Amino acid sequence: MASTIVLITGANRGIGKGILELYLKKPNHTVIAATRDPSHSTSQGLAELPKAEGTSLVIVKIDALSPNDPAAAVKELASKGIGHIDILVANAGIALSWPKVIEVKVEDIQKHVDVNIYGFIYLYQAFRAVLKKAKAPKWVTIGSSSAFLTVSIHVNYPEQTSILTMSIVSSKHYTPYGCEMSGKLPTVEIGILTIFSNFLHMQNAAYAPTKGAQHWYTKAISVEDPWLNAFPVDPGWVQTDLGNRGADAFGFKEAAISVADSAAGVVGVIDASNLESHSGKLWKFDGKPGALNLEA
């Protein structure tokens, strides 16, 4: 049986490590741990994790701040005989502060942009060709409910399906304005909806916008690369160092969800996913859609 090849960024701690542990327990897998510093004790310790029969661990260096690391990792993996990736979990990210908009410093926004957006783009651009060599490739973005904003309207037509992401809905009839489409789009009767109904009312002006950008880029990838099953998964508010720092900032003892429960949910979503059912949609770690979807 051919080995399933999985690459996870930020794999030496938190959610990434939890996902890594579960894939290492699956037989006939090659699990690639991408970490910022493979020589660090948290990276070296991954070698001691239990592995199923026929499963191996490979550690490569990918620092999200580096525009060159992802491409270098592709070359290193090729030298080890790894020429394709079946599943890529884009997990690496930072959350350093949780300010209000009136308080946030531009330099703090930039720190989050550098890792969570630029690093995300470096990764995708380097690994796209490697993913395309797989039979049924998956790109999974570890997203965040902190970036939930809008409601998706799925409108089914005989020849096409249009997906409209609403930012303002104020009347019973909505006609997209200024949009170029391959086919004629009639007026869509959708009813009155509450905008931003899934917005999380917690100050988060540095981290959350960058996760929203990741959601957008993942959706765009699914459209631009229809052969790639690309979707974001919200892992929940997880008891990682990052998640617990956020909980402390908001006056909670700890985050709500254990790493084990979150990782198990995320892996369950990944394993159950296919191109038709999951690509381009936002999912929660419990397998439920991450936004309100209406079928017309």
Summary of the structure (lengths in Angstrom):
residues: 296
radius of gyration: 19.7
end to end distance: 42.8
largest distance: 59.1
contacts: 949
relative contact order: 0.15
helix: 35%
strand: 20%
